[in-house]
Structure formats: C-alpha cells, structure tokens
Amino acid sequence: MEYILDFAFDRLGANGSEIDHPVLITECVCNPVHSRSKMAELLFETYGVPSVAFGVDAAFSYKYNQQYGICNKDGLAICPGFSTTHVIPFVEGEPVYRGSCRTNIGGYHITDYLKQLLSLKHPQHMTKLTWEKVEDLKMEHCYIAPDYFSEAQLFQKGTKEAEHKTRCWQLPWVPPPTEEPPSEEEIARKAAIKERQGQRLREMAEAKRSSRINELENQIHGLEFLLQQLEQVEENDIAAFLSDTGYVSRQEIESTLVKLTQSLRKAKGERKVEQAELEKTDASMNEKYPLIHIPDNMLSLEQLKEKRRQIFLKTTTEGRQRAKQKRVEEELEQEKKNQEEEERRLENPELYVEQMRAKYKELSEKIDQRKRLKTNGNHTNGNNTSGGVGRGERLNAAQRERMRLLTTAAFDRGKGEDTFGAKDEDWQLYKLMSRDNDDDDEEMDENEAELARISARLQEVDPTFVPKQESGPTQSAAEIPRVRPLTKEDFQIVLGVERFRCPEILFRPNWVGIDQVGLDEMTGVSIRRLPTKDEDLEQRLTSSILMTGGCCLFPGMSERLEAGIRMIRPCGAPIKVVRALDPVLDAWRGASVYATKLQFPQQTFSRMDYYEKGENWLRRYQLQYTL
C-alpha cells in the first residue's frame, strides 16, 4: 500500500515530506478495525496527513447515481467486485450495514475459471493463455445467459444460433509457403537440362566403354603374341621364358586369354559366332587331354588311370565353362533388357513411371495375397472358422492326398506279408507326400526378386516413390505415425459455451467450490436482515436496485438479475434493476463530489484525535453520506 500511495502522491505533485491535505479512503462494507488502524497509522505517521475519512465505495457510487435520478433514496446497491460481491440496502439515503450481505465471488474467480476451461480445451496453447489475455477475453466475449440450461442445449445440439454465438481468437500463425505449379517454359527447360545430362552421361559411358574395349583388345593381342613366341621356344627354356612374363604355364595364359575374350564380348554387348571359339577350345582340350579319345584296349593300367583323371578334369572344366557362359549370357540378356527399358523411359518418362508403378502394385498385391493364403488357417485345425478360402482348405486337400496314398499303400500291402520298402519304387511314396506347392514357392521367390528390382528402379527414376514397408507381426496400425501439416484452425482459441458458463458462477458459486448464495438470492437475504419488517419499505427497496462494479458490464446482467429476484419475491412486487452510469469509476466520482462539500471536514478525524483516542475511536467511527 505504501508503494501505491507514493506513486499517487508523486503524480499529484506532493513531493514534500508531509501531505497537508485531508484524505478520503474508500473501503468495503464492514471493514475490520485493524485494517482501518493500519491505514490511519500509515497516513498519519508516514505522510503526515492532517485528517482522514473512511467511506464505502458502493455507497459513494449509489449517492452519485442518486444525484442523476438513476436510483431513489430507498433502494439496494449490488456491487459484484473483483474478489467479493456485496449487497447494501439504503434507507433515506443512508446505508444500513446490519442488512448488508457478502459472497466471496467476483471477477477474479470468473477469470480463473475461464482460464482453467480454456487450458483444458486447448492444452497446446497454455503459454498463450496468460492472465491478462484471459481477462481481456472475459470482458470482450463473456455474457450472462437469460436461461443457462436453454442456452447450453443450443450448443449441445450444435444449432446455427450456437455457431453464430461462438467466438474465435486467432493466434499468430504463418502459413507455409505454397508451391506454385511450374510453367510450361520451366517444364521444358528442366526437360532440356535432364536430356542434356542424360546425353552427357551416355557419352561418358560410351567413352568409358570404348576405353575398356581398347584396353581388352590390347591385352588379348599381347597374350596372343606371347603364345606365338612360346611356340617357338624349346621345351627346356619355357620356364625361363615365362619367368619374365609373370605367368607360370601355358594353361594360365590360355585361361587368362579366355577370360579377357569373354570380358571383351561382354563390353561390346554383342553375340559372336561361338563356333570358332568352340573349335579352338576343343583343339586346346585335345592337346591338353590326349588320352580321352584313345580306346581302353590300347592303353595300359597307368594310362587308364590317367585317362579317367583327364576325363574328370575335362568334364569339370567344361561344366565350369558352361556355367560361366550361362552367366555371361544372362548378364548380356539383362543388359539388353536394361537398355531397352532405358530407351522406353527416354521416349516417354511419364508413361514409363506409370507402367512401373502399376506393375509394382500388381506384384505387391499378388505377394501379399500369397502370404495371406500361406498363413491363413494355421490357427485352425482343419476348420476354417474365419469363413474365408485360404491355406486351411489347401492344407486339407494335401492331407487328403497323403491319406489316400497311405491308404492305397496299406490296402495293397495288407492282404499278405508287409513287404513295403523292398523295392526302390516304394520309397517314391514319400516324395509324393512331401510335395507341398514347391512350384508356388519358386514362383513367389521370382515375384519377390522382380518386385525388389522394380522398387529399386522406381527409386532411381521417381523421387516421389516410397516403397511399401513390410508389416511385422508386432506392428499394428496404431503404431503408424500420422502427421499432417498444421493449419490455421490449429492456432485458434474457440470460445463457445465458456462465454456464458464462466459468468454463471455469480449466480451459482457452488460450481467453483464456494458454498454460498448467488447474486439474486443475496437480495432476499439482505432484505430479511433489515431491523424493521415493513412491506412498504421492501417494495421501495426492490423498486430501486442499482448495479455497480466491474462485473455489471456483462451483457444480460440486469435482465438475468431481475428474473432471479422476481422468483424469490411475492407475485406483483415492483422490481426495477438499473445499472450505474459508469460501474467502474462511479465510486471515485461519488467520493470526489463528497470531498468537495463544505461539511466534509466535519466527517473526518484528525491526527491529534488518533493519538489521543487510539484505535477504539475508529471502532465507533461512521461516515454520514447525506450532507
């Protein structure tokens, strides 16, 4: 309080050590004597004020509005303030404090209740819901409903009237930049750049391929020249001759020559006539294995052993060469397919991507269906309880086939002695029983390999392609994250039912845990507390009810208060509820008018009286408002 008085006196220009002017202090109804004594002590001893007077703020507002004919001499002043609400009856212009009534509810509780409701409704924006902003929202959007339950049903049903009464507070939000579709010139420019890049890559690949071909041809010519020189060297000098070349034997040179030839053919990407190579290979084989074509009767025992060894080596070498030849042919075939596929892509990229996506979708659906069929029925012992046709029925068919085979075998062998297994063809029965869709498994493996190839190809040519993730047994749909971009609606604070629900606590304080009467019932309590029971006086009081205080600014306050008072008063009793000219500042205006009266110094008590009489004199002090 001392900080507030320092600020006020400084703004008034009273910079001296003492304030040589009487002071009028406003207070609430029935303010404790201890509070009055502390305020008097502060004013007298700290600021040196000559005299002090204490008055009720609601009474000053009532007297101020009485001068303008808003209210009568006899009436009620209802003052819903910041933390409390008071009702004061006036008789002949003077407040009757014995009939006053108080409820510990006010604007503070409304703001706090609104802040709680909005924080629960929009927990992601709790930092934006500061006390000052919620106070502004309360004063700007809240109102008193004429009938709370009828108003709540409008919002519960979601009618157009409820939508019209809903208010929205837009928080700061910056929309994400929208990408405009590229123009035709931009598309053409990008296509030209892409074509130039592709042409450059093709030229680089062709240059690299030509360099590789030249290198291989030079190596092949070198090896052929080396073989020609090796034929002119005598048998004893071959080892010395080969020591300088880095090769150990003629066979190593020939095998290296064959590998380089295959690499050259692969680099050129074309099929050559293999007859010359076969003849050359056969000639080298005949020179390497001379005993193969000689009859056995013309050979000795050691030569027969050598012949069998040569046959084994030749068969192994031929099988290895055939396998290599097959791999080379498959690589050449795949390379040819890749080239044709690249040509199709360059001709029409959009159509190519669309076809690849359609093929990817078809294969993925086919594989998923096959997996479902393979896993369906595993949890049912021959009974397809799921109602679908899946692997359960296929397994039953395989089981029936196995039972048929076993029954046939048992029937054939059951007539006489059991000789099953004596013949080799009997054991073929197990091979027939063990077959379980082997062809389907091979086809599924091929489809999965093709799907992986198409997926890799789509990732190269289509940046927007996202491969399908395989869902494991523990992964569920709830675990898949769903992220959407934030919109303007995500940064809005919507005030619907909160607009009238929060001020309703003035009439229903029990909603926020305060077990006291509401604003309308306080008038009945105040009238019953009057010392004299006079029906004529009660009618005069209810015919002039003045509302003052900040909470009176809610729209619909006077209508709701009048309807509530009419419910507790006798039928036909005159009831008139009016609002002060300025509910916030009329108390200060009434006090300022009162302080300008000539009789005002008679209503104060001086500093000497305070020092002489002390605190007990303040207990009996009471201001007279009718001067």
C-alpha positions as CSV (number, residue, x, y, z in Angstrom):
1,M,0.0,0.0,0.0
2,E,2.9,2.3,0.7
3,Y,4.2,1.9,-2.9
4,I,0.7,2.8,-4.2
5,L,0.5,5.9,-2.1
6,D,4.0,7.0,-3.0
7,F,3.0,6.7,-6.7
8,A,-0.3,8.6,-6.2
9,F,1.2,11.5,-4.2
10,D,4.1,11.8,-6.6
11,R,1.7,12.1,-9.5
12,L,-0.4,14.6,-7.6
13,G,2.8,16.8,-7.2
14,A,3.0,16.3,-3.4
15,N,6.8,15.7,-3.3
16,G,7.3,17.0,0.3
17,S,7.7,15.0,3.4
18,E,4.2,15.8,4.6
19,I,0.8,15.9,2.9
20,D,-1.1,19.0,4.1
21,H,-4.5,17.9,2.8
22,P,-7.4,15.7,4.2
23,V,-7.6,12.2,2.6
24,L,-10.8,10.2,1.9
25,I,-10.2,6.5,1.7
26,T,-12.8,4.1,0.2
27,E,-13.2,0.6,1.7
28,C,-15.5,-2.4,1.6
29,V,-18.6,-2.9,3.8
30,C,-17.8,-3.7,7.5
31,N,-14.1,-3.3,7.0
32,P,-12.2,-4.7,10.1
33,V,-11.0,-2.0,12.6
34,H,-7.5,-3.5,12.4
35,S,-7.3,-2.6,8.6
36,R,-8.6,0.9,9.4
37,S,-6.0,1.4,12.2
38,K,-3.1,0.3,9.9
39,M,-4.2,2.6,7.2
40,A,-4.6,5.5,9.6
41,E,-1.2,4.8,11.1
42,L,0.4,4.8,7.6
43,L,-1.2,8.1,6.6
44,F,-0.6,9.9,9.9
45,E,2.9,8.7,10.7
46,T,4.4,8.3,7.3
47,Y,2.8,11.1,5.3
48,G,1.7,13.5,8.0
49,V,-1.9,13.7,6.7
50,P,-3.9,16.2,8.9
51,S,-7.2,14.2,8.8
52,V,-8.7,11.0,7.3
53,A,-12.2,9.8,6.4
54,F,-13.3,6.3,5.5
55,G,-16.3,5.5,3.2
56,V,-17.8,2.5,1.4
57,D,-17.2,2.6,-2.4
58,A,-20.6,1.1,-3.2
59,A,-22.3,3.8,-1.1
60,F,-20.4,6.6,-3.0
61,S,-21.5,5.1,-6.3
62,Y,-25.1,4.9,-5.1
63,K,-25.1,8.5,-3.9
64,Y,-23.5,9.7,-7.2
65,N,-26.2,8.0,-9.3
66,Q,-28.9,9.2,-7.0
67,Q,-28.0,12.8,-7.9
68,Y,-28.8,12.0,-11.6
69,G,-32.1,10.2,-10.8
70,I,-30.9,6.7,-11.6
71,C,-31.9,5.4,-8.2
72,N,-34.0,6.6,-5.2
73,K,-33.2,7.3,-1.6
74,D,-34.5,3.9,-0.6
75,G,-33.0,1.0,-2.6
76,L,-30.4,-1.7,-2.9
77,A,-26.8,-1.4,-4.1
78,I,-25.4,-4.6,-5.6
79,C,-21.7,-4.4,-6.1
80,P,-20.0,-7.5,-7.7
81,G,-16.4,-6.6,-7.4
82,F,-13.1,-8.3,-8.1
83,S,-12.9,-10.7,-5.3
84,T,-16.3,-10.3,-3.4
85,T,-19.9,-9.3,-4.0
86,H,-21.8,-7.0,-1.7
87,V,-25.5,-6.1,-1.4
88,I,-26.2,-2.9,0.7
89,P,-29.7,-1.6,1.5
90,F,-30.2,2.2,1.6
91,V,-32.9,3.8,3.7
92,E,-33.4,7.6,3.4
93,G,-30.0,7.8,1.5
94,E,-28.0,6.1,4.3
95,P,-26.6,2.5,4.1
96,V,-28.0,0.0,6.6
97,Y,-24.9,-2.1,7.4
98,R,-26.9,-4.6,9.5
99,G,-28.8,-5.6,6.4
100,S,-25.7,-5.9,4.1
101,C,-24.7,-9.3,2.6
102,R,-21.4,-10.6,1.1
103,T,-20.4,-13.5,-1.1
104,N,-16.8,-14.4,-1.8
105,I,-17.2,-14.5,-5.5
106,G,-16.2,-11.9,-8.1
107,G,-14.4,-11.1,-11.3
108,Y,-11.2,-12.9,-10.2
109,H,-13.0,-16.2,-9.9
110,I,-14.6,-15.7,-13.3
111,T,-11.2,-15.1,-15.0
112,D,-9.6,-18.0,-13.2
113,Y,-12.5,-20.3,-14.2
114,L,-12.3,-19.2,-17.8
115,K,-8.5,-19.8,-17.8
116,Q,-9.0,-23.3,-16.5
117,L,-11.6,-24.2,-19.1
118,L,-9.6,-22.8,-22.0
119,S,-6.4,-24.6,-20.8
120,L,-8.3,-27.9,-20.7
121,K,-9.8,-27.3,-24.1
122,H,-6.5,-26.1,-25.7
123,P,-3.6,-27.6,-23.8
124,Q,-1.2,-27.0,-26.6
125,H,-1.7,-23.2,-26.2
126,M,-1.4,-22.9,-22.4
127,T,1.5,-20.5,-22.7
128,K,-0.6,-18.1,-24.8
129,L,-3.4,-18.1,-22.2
130,T,-1.9,-15.6,-19.8
131,W,-3.9,-14.0,-17.1
132,E,-4.1,-10.6,-18.8
133,K,-5.2,-12.1,-22.1
134,V,-7.9,-14.2,-20.5
135,E,-9.1,-11.1,-18.6
136,D,-9.4,-9.3,-22.0
137,L,-11.3,-12.3,-23.5
138,K,-13.7,-12.3,-20.5
139,M,-14.5,-8.6,-20.8
140,E,-14.8,-8.8,-24.6
141,H,-16.8,-12.0,-25.2
142,C,-18.5,-13.2,-22.0
143,Y,-22.2,-12.6,-21.3
144,I,-24.9,-13.7,-18.9
145,A,-27.4,-16.2,-20.3
146,P,-31.1,-15.5,-19.6
147,D,-31.6,-19.2,-19.1
148,Y,-28.5,-21.2,-18.6
149,F,-29.8,-24.6,-19.4
150,S,-31.7,-23.5,-22.6
151,E,-28.5,-21.8,-23.7
152,A,-26.4,-24.9,-23.1
153,Q,-28.8,-27.0,-25.1
154,L,-28.3,-24.8,-28.1
155,F,-24.6,-25.5,-28.0
156,Q,-25.2,-29.2,-27.3
157,K,-27.4,-29.6,-30.3
158,G,-25.0,-27.6,-32.5
159,T,-27.6,-25.2,-34.0
160,K,-26.8,-22.3,-36.3
161,E,-27.6,-19.9,-33.4
162,A,-24.8,-21.6,-31.4
163,E,-22.4,-21.2,-34.3
164,H,-23.4,-17.5,-34.5
165,K,-22.6,-17.1,-30.8
166,T,-19.3,-18.9,-31.0
167,R,-16.2,-16.6,-31.0
168,C,-12.7,-17.4,-32.2
169,W,-9.4,-15.9,-31.2
170,Q,-6.8,-16.4,-33.9
171,L,-3.2,-16.8,-32.6
172,P,-0.2,-15.7,-34.6
173,W,0.2,-18.2,-37.5
174,V,2.4,-18.0,-40.6
175,P,1.0,-20.2,-43.4
176,P,3.6,-22.5,-45.1
177,P,4.8,-21.3,-48.5
178,T,2.6,-22.7,-51.3
179,E,4.5,-24.1,-54.2
180,E,3.1,-22.9,-57.4
181,P,2.9,-25.3,-60.3
182,P,5.8,-24.8,-62.8
183,S,5.0,-23.2,-66.0
184,E,5.4,-24.8,-69.4
185,E,8.6,-22.9,-70.0
186,E,10.0,-24.2,-66.7
187,I,9.0,-27.7,-67.5
188,A,10.5,-27.5,-71.0
189,R,13.7,-26.0,-69.5
190,K,14.0,-28.8,-66.9
191,A,13.3,-31.4,-69.6
192,A,16.1,-30.0,-71.7
193,I,18.5,-29.9,-68.8
194,K,17.6,-33.5,-68.0
195,E,18.1,-34.5,-71.6
196,R,21.5,-32.8,-71.8
197,Q,22.5,-34.5,-68.6
198,G,21.4,-37.9,-69.9
199,Q,23.2,-37.3,-73.2
200,R,26.4,-36.4,-71.2
201,L,26.1,-39.5,-69.1
202,R,25.6,-41.6,-72.2
203,E,28.7,-40.1,-73.9
204,M,30.7,-40.7,-70.7
205,A,29.6,-44.3,-70.6
206,E,30.3,-44.8,-74.2
207,A,33.8,-43.3,-73.8
208,K,34.5,-45.5,-70.8
209,R,33.2,-48.5,-72.7
210,S,35.4,-47.7,-75.7
211,S,38.4,-47.2,-73.5
212,R,37.7,-50.6,-71.8
213,I,37.3,-52.3,-75.2
214,N,40.6,-50.9,-76.4
215,E,42.4,-52.0,-73.2
216,L,41.0,-55.5,-73.5
217,E,41.9,-55.8,-77.2
218,N,45.5,-54.7,-76.4
219,Q,45.7,-57.3,-73.6
220,I,44.3,-60.0,-75.9
221,H,46.8,-59.1,-78.7
222,G,49.6,-59.2,-76.2
223,L,48.6,-62.7,-74.9
224,E,48.2,-64.0,-78.5
225,F,51.7,-62.7,-79.4
226,L,53.0,-64.3,-76.2
227,L,51.6,-67.6,-77.2
228,Q,53.1,-67.3,-80.6
229,Q,56.5,-66.7,-79.1
230,L,56.0,-69.5,-76.7
231,E,55.5,-72.0,-79.6
232,Q,59.0,-71.1,-80.9
233,V,60.7,-71.6,-77.5
234,E,62.2,-75.0,-76.8
235,E,60.7,-77.2,-74.1
236,N,63.6,-76.7,-71.7
237,D,63.6,-72.9,-72.0
238,I,59.9,-72.4,-71.4
239,A,60.2,-71.9,-67.6
240,A,63.0,-69.3,-68.0
241,F,61.0,-67.6,-70.8
242,L,57.8,-67.5,-68.6
243,S,59.6,-66.2,-65.5
244,D,60.0,-62.8,-67.2
245,T,56.3,-62.6,-68.2
246,G,54.7,-63.3,-64.8
247,Y,52.9,-66.4,-65.9
248,V,53.6,-69.9,-64.7
249,S,52.4,-72.1,-67.5
250,R,50.8,-72.1,-70.9
251,Q,47.5,-73.1,-69.3
252,E,47.4,-70.0,-67.2
253,I,48.0,-67.8,-70.3
254,E,45.2,-69.6,-72.2
255,S,42.7,-69.3,-69.3
256,T,43.6,-65.6,-69.0
257,L,43.0,-65.2,-72.7
258,V,39.6,-66.9,-72.4
259,K,38.6,-64.6,-69.6
260,L,39.7,-61.5,-71.4
261,T,37.8,-62.6,-74.5
262,Q,34.6,-63.1,-72.5
263,S,35.1,-59.7,-70.9
264,L,35.6,-58.1,-74.4
265,R,32.4,-59.8,-75.7
266,K,30.6,-58.5,-72.6
267,A,31.9,-55.0,-73.1
268,K,30.9,-54.9,-76.7
269,G,27.5,-56.2,-75.8
270,E,27.0,-58.3,-78.9
271,R,26.9,-62.1,-79.6
272,K,29.8,-63.5,-81.6
273,V,29.8,-66.7,-83.5
274,E,30.9,-69.3,-81.0
275,Q,31.9,-72.0,-83.4
276,A,35.5,-70.7,-83.8
277,E,35.8,-70.5,-80.1
278,L,34.4,-74.0,-79.6
279,E,36.8,-75.4,-82.2
280,K,39.7,-73.5,-80.6
281,T,38.6,-74.8,-77.1
282,D,38.3,-78.4,-78.5
283,A,41.7,-78.2,-80.0
284,S,43.2,-77.0,-76.8
285,M,41.3,-79.7,-74.9
286,N,42.6,-82.4,-77.3
287,E,46.2,-81.1,-76.8
288,K,45.7,-81.0,-73.0
289,Y,43.9,-84.3,-72.7
290,P,45.4,-86.6,-75.4
291,L,44.2,-89.9,-73.8
292,I,40.5,-89.2,-73.9
293,H,39.8,-90.4,-77.5
294,I,42.1,-93.4,-77.3
295,P,40.2,-96.8,-76.8
296,D,40.8,-98.5,-73.4
297,N,42.1,-101.7,-75.0
298,M,45.1,-99.8,-76.4
299,L,46.1,-98.3,-73.0
300,S,48.0,-99.8,-70.1
301,L,46.8,-99.7,-66.5
302,E,48.6,-96.4,-65.7
303,Q,47.3,-94.9,-68.9
304,L,43.7,-95.9,-68.0
305,K,44.1,-94.2,-64.6
306,E,45.4,-91.1,-66.3
307,K,42.6,-91.3,-68.9
308,R,39.9,-91.4,-66.1
309,R,41.7,-88.4,-64.4
310,Q,41.7,-86.5,-67.7
311,I,38.0,-87.3,-68.3
312,F,37.2,-85.9,-64.8
313,L,39.2,-82.8,-65.3
314,K,37.7,-82.2,-68.8
315,T,34.2,-82.7,-67.5
316,T,34.8,-80.4,-64.6
317,T,36.4,-77.7,-66.8
318,E,33.6,-78.0,-69.4
319,G,30.9,-77.7,-66.7
320,R,32.7,-74.6,-65.3
321,Q,32.9,-73.1,-68.7
322,R,29.3,-73.8,-69.4
323,A,28.3,-72.2,-66.1
324,K,30.4,-69.1,-66.9
325,Q,29.0,-69.0,-70.4
326,K,25.5,-69.2,-69.0
327,R,26.2,-66.4,-66.5
328,V,27.7,-64.2,-69.3
329,E,24.6,-64.9,-71.5
330,E,22.3,-64.0,-68.6
331,E,24.2,-60.8,-68.0
332,L,24.1,-59.9,-71.6
333,E,20.4,-60.6,-71.8
334,Q,19.8,-58.5,-68.7
335,E,21.9,-55.7,-70.0
336,K,20.0,-55.8,-73.3
337,K,16.7,-55.6,-71.3
338,N,18.0,-52.7,-69.3
339,Q,19.0,-50.9,-72.5
340,E,15.6,-51.5,-74.0
341,E,13.9,-50.3,-70.7
342,E,16.0,-47.2,-70.7
343,E,15.1,-46.4,-74.3
344,R,11.4,-46.8,-73.4
345,R,11.9,-44.4,-70.4
346,L,13.6,-41.8,-72.5
347,E,10.8,-41.9,-75.1
348,N,8.0,-41.3,-72.6
349,P,9.2,-40.9,-68.9
350,E,5.7,-40.4,-67.5
351,L,4.2,-43.4,-69.2
352,Y,7.2,-45.5,-68.1
353,V,6.8,-44.5,-64.5
354,E,3.1,-45.1,-64.6
355,Q,3.6,-48.6,-66.0
356,M,6.3,-49.4,-63.5
357,R,4.0,-48.3,-60.6
358,A,1.2,-50.4,-61.9
359,K,3.4,-53.4,-62.2
360,Y,4.8,-52.8,-58.7
361,K,1.3,-52.6,-57.3
362,E,0.2,-55.8,-59.1
363,L,3.2,-57.7,-57.9
364,S,2.9,-56.4,-54.3
365,E,-0.8,-57.3,-54.2
366,K,0.0,-60.8,-55.6
367,I,2.7,-61.4,-53.0
368,D,0.5,-60.2,-50.1
369,Q,-2.3,-62.4,-51.2
370,R,0.0,-65.4,-51.4
371,K,1.3,-64.6,-47.9
372,R,-2.2,-64.3,-46.6
373,L,-3.1,-67.6,-48.2
374,K,0.0,-69.2,-46.8
375,T,-0.6,-68.0,-43.2
376,N,-4.4,-68.4,-43.2
377,G,-5.7,-71.5,-41.5
378,N,-2.6,-72.1,-39.4
379,H,-4.6,-71.4,-36.2
380,T,-7.5,-73.7,-37.3
381,N,-7.1,-77.4,-37.0
382,G,-8.8,-78.2,-40.3
383,N,-11.8,-76.0,-39.6
384,N,-11.8,-72.7,-41.4
385,T,-13.6,-70.6,-38.7
386,S,-12.7,-67.3,-40.4
387,G,-15.1,-68.0,-43.2
388,G,-12.5,-67.4,-46.0
389,V,-10.9,-69.7,-48.5
390,G,-7.2,-69.9,-47.7
391,R,-4.4,-72.2,-46.9
392,G,-6.5,-74.1,-44.4
393,E,-8.5,-75.7,-47.3
394,R,-5.4,-76.2,-49.4
395,L,-3.7,-78.0,-46.4
396,N,-6.7,-80.1,-46.0
397,A,-6.5,-81.1,-49.7
398,A,-2.9,-82.0,-49.3
399,Q,-3.7,-84.0,-46.2
400,R,-6.4,-85.9,-48.0
401,E,-4.0,-86.7,-50.8
402,R,-1.4,-88.0,-48.3
403,M,-4.1,-90.1,-46.6
404,R,-5.2,-91.5,-50.0
405,L,-1.6,-92.5,-50.8
406,L,-1.1,-94.1,-47.4
407,T,-4.5,-95.9,-47.6
408,T,-3.7,-97.3,-51.0
409,A,-0.3,-98.5,-49.9
410,A,-1.8,-100.1,-46.8
411,F,-4.6,-101.7,-48.8
412,D,-2.1,-103.1,-51.3
413,R,0.2,-104.5,-48.6
414,G,-2.4,-105.5,-46.1
415,K,-3.6,-108.6,-48.0
416,G,-0.3,-110.5,-47.5
417,E,3.1,-110.1,-45.9
418,D,4.2,-106.5,-45.4
419,T,7.0,-106.1,-47.9
420,F,6.8,-102.3,-48.2
421,G,10.3,-100.9,-48.9
422,A,11.6,-104.0,-50.5
423,K,11.5,-102.2,-53.9
424,D,13.0,-98.9,-54.7
425,E,9.8,-97.5,-56.2
426,D,8.1,-97.9,-52.8
427,W,10.2,-95.1,-51.4
428,Q,8.8,-92.7,-54.1
429,L,5.7,-92.5,-52.0
430,Y,7.4,-90.2,-49.5
431,K,8.5,-87.9,-52.3
432,L,4.8,-87.6,-53.4
433,M,3.7,-87.0,-49.8
434,S,6.3,-84.3,-49.2
435,R,5.3,-82.1,-52.1
436,D,3.6,-79.0,-50.9
437,N,3.3,-76.3,-53.5
438,D,7.0,-76.3,-54.5
439,D,6.2,-74.6,-57.8
440,D,4.3,-71.9,-55.9
441,D,7.3,-71.3,-53.6
442,E,9.6,-70.9,-56.7
443,E,7.1,-68.5,-58.3
444,M,6.8,-66.5,-55.1
445,D,10.6,-66.2,-54.9
446,E,10.7,-65.0,-58.5
447,N,8.0,-62.4,-57.9
448,E,9.8,-61.1,-54.8
449,A,13.0,-60.7,-56.8
450,E,11.2,-58.9,-59.6
451,L,9.4,-56.7,-57.0
452,A,12.7,-55.7,-55.5
453,R,14.2,-54.9,-58.9
454,I,11.2,-52.7,-59.8
455,S,11.3,-51.0,-56.4
456,A,15.0,-50.2,-56.9
457,R,14.3,-48.9,-60.4
458,L,11.4,-46.7,-59.3
459,Q,13.6,-45.2,-56.6
460,E,16.1,-44.2,-59.2
461,V,13.7,-42.6,-61.7
462,D,10.8,-41.4,-59.4
463,P,11.8,-39.2,-56.4
464,T,8.3,-39.3,-55.1
465,F,8.1,-43.1,-54.9
466,V,8.0,-44.6,-51.4
467,P,8.5,-48.4,-51.2
468,K,5.9,-50.4,-49.3
469,Q,7.1,-51.3,-45.8
470,E,6.5,-54.9,-44.8
471,S,4.5,-55.0,-41.6
472,G,5.9,-57.4,-39.0
473,P,3.8,-59.4,-36.6
474,T,4.2,-56.9,-33.7
475,Q,3.5,-53.8,-35.8
476,S,-0.1,-52.5,-35.6
477,A,-1.9,-49.8,-37.3
478,A,-1.9,-47.7,-34.1
479,E,1.9,-47.5,-34.2
480,I,2.0,-46.0,-37.7
481,P,2.6,-42.2,-37.2
482,R,0.1,-39.9,-38.8
483,V,1.5,-36.5,-39.3
484,R,-0.4,-33.7,-41.0
485,P,0.6,-30.1,-41.7
486,L,-0.6,-27.5,-39.2
487,T,-3.4,-25.3,-40.4
488,K,-4.9,-22.0,-39.4
489,E,-7.6,-23.8,-37.3
490,D,-4.9,-25.4,-35.1
491,F,-3.9,-21.9,-33.9
492,Q,-7.4,-20.8,-32.9
493,I,-8.9,-20.4,-29.4
494,V,-12.6,-21.2,-29.7
495,L,-15.0,-19.7,-27.1
496,G,-18.4,-21.4,-27.2
497,V,-20.2,-22.5,-24.0
498,E,-17.4,-20.8,-22.0
499,R,-18.8,-17.4,-22.8
500,F,-21.8,-17.8,-20.5
501,R,-20.6,-20.7,-18.3
502,C,-17.9,-18.7,-16.6
503,P,-20.1,-15.6,-15.5
504,E,-22.8,-18.1,-14.4
505,I,-20.8,-18.7,-11.2
506,L,-22.0,-15.2,-10.0
507,F,-25.4,-16.9,-9.6
508,R,-24.1,-20.5,-8.8
509,P,-20.9,-20.1,-6.7
510,N,-21.0,-23.8,-5.8
511,W,-19.7,-24.6,-9.3
512,V,-16.3,-23.4,-8.2
513,G,-16.5,-24.9,-4.7
514,I,-17.9,-21.9,-2.8
515,D,-20.9,-22.9,-0.8
516,Q,-22.7,-19.6,-0.7
517,V,-25.8,-18.0,-2.2
518,G,-25.8,-16.4,-5.7
519,L,-26.3,-12.8,-6.7
520,D,-30.1,-13.0,-7.0
521,E,-30.6,-14.7,-3.6
522,M,-28.4,-12.2,-1.9
523,T,-31.1,-9.5,-2.3
524,G,-33.6,-11.7,-0.4
525,V,-31.1,-12.3,2.4
526,S,-30.3,-8.6,2.7
527,I,-34.0,-7.7,2.9
528,R,-34.6,-10.3,5.6
529,R,-31.7,-8.9,7.6
530,L,-33.3,-5.4,7.9
531,P,-34.0,-4.5,11.5
532,T,-37.6,-3.4,10.8
533,K,-40.1,-5.6,8.8
534,D,-42.1,-3.3,6.6
535,E,-43.7,-4.5,3.4
536,D,-43.9,-1.0,2.0
537,L,-40.1,-0.5,2.7
538,E,-39.3,-3.8,1.0
539,Q,-41.2,-2.7,-2.1
540,R,-39.4,0.6,-2.2
541,L,-36.1,-1.2,-1.9
542,T,-36.8,-3.7,-4.8
543,S,-38.1,-0.9,-7.0
544,S,-34.7,0.8,-7.0
545,I,-31.9,-1.7,-7.4
546,L,-28.6,-0.3,-8.6
547,M,-25.8,-2.5,-10.0
548,T,-22.3,-1.1,-9.8
549,G,-18.8,-2.7,-10.1
550,G,-16.9,-4.2,-13.0
551,C,-18.9,-7.4,-13.3
552,C,-22.0,-5.4,-14.1
553,L,-20.6,-4.8,-17.6
554,F,-21.6,-8.3,-18.7
555,P,-24.4,-8.2,-21.3
556,G,-27.7,-9.6,-20.0
557,M,-26.8,-8.9,-16.4
558,S,-29.8,-6.7,-15.4
559,E,-32.3,-9.0,-17.2
560,R,-31.0,-12.1,-15.5
561,L,-30.8,-10.4,-12.1
562,E,-34.3,-9.1,-12.4
563,A,-35.7,-12.5,-13.4
564,G,-33.9,-14.1,-10.4
565,I,-35.2,-11.6,-7.9
566,R,-38.7,-11.9,-9.3
567,M,-38.6,-15.7,-8.5
568,I,-38.0,-15.0,-4.8
569,R,-40.3,-12.0,-4.3
570,P,-44.1,-12.1,-4.0
571,C,-46.1,-12.0,-7.2
572,G,-46.7,-8.5,-8.4
573,A,-44.0,-6.9,-6.3
574,P,-42.4,-3.9,-8.1
575,I,-38.8,-4.8,-9.2
576,K,-36.6,-2.5,-11.1
577,V,-32.9,-3.2,-11.8
578,V,-30.7,-0.4,-13.3
579,R,-27.0,-0.1,-14.0
580,A,-24.8,2.7,-12.8
581,L,-23.7,5.3,-15.3
582,D,-20.1,4.1,-15.1
583,P,-19.9,1.0,-12.9
584,V,-16.1,1.1,-12.7
585,L,-15.5,4.8,-11.9
586,D,-18.7,6.0,-10.2
587,A,-17.4,5.2,-6.8
588,W,-14.4,7.5,-7.3
589,R,-16.7,10.2,-8.8
590,G,-19.1,10.0,-5.8
591,A,-16.2,10.2,-3.4
592,S,-14.7,13.2,-5.2
593,V,-18.0,15.0,-5.1
594,Y,-18.4,14.2,-1.4
595,A,-14.9,15.5,-0.6
596,T,-15.7,18.9,-2.1
597,K,-18.6,19.5,0.2
598,L,-18.2,22.1,2.9
599,Q,-19.3,19.7,5.6
600,F,-16.6,17.1,4.6
601,P,-14.1,18.2,7.3
602,Q,-16.7,17.5,10.0
603,Q,-16.8,13.8,8.9
604,T,-13.0,13.3,9.3
605,F,-11.0,12.6,12.4
606,S,-7.7,14.4,12.9
607,R,-4.2,13.2,13.7
608,M,-4.5,14.5,17.2
609,D,-7.7,12.6,17.8
610,Y,-5.9,9.4,16.6
611,Y,-3.0,9.9,19.0
612,E,-5.4,10.8,21.8
613,K,-8.3,8.3,21.4
614,G,-6.4,5.5,19.5
615,E,-8.0,2.5,17.8
616,N,-11.2,2.3,19.9
617,W,-12.4,5.6,18.4
618,L,-12.1,4.1,14.9
619,R,-14.4,1.3,16.0
620,R,-17.3,3.7,16.6
621,Y,-16.4,5.9,13.5
622,Q,-19.1,6.0,10.8
623,L,-19.4,8.3,7.9
624,Q,-22.7,10.3,7.2
625,Y,-23.4,10.3,3.4
626,T,-26.3,12.7,3.5
627,L,-24.7,16.1,3.9
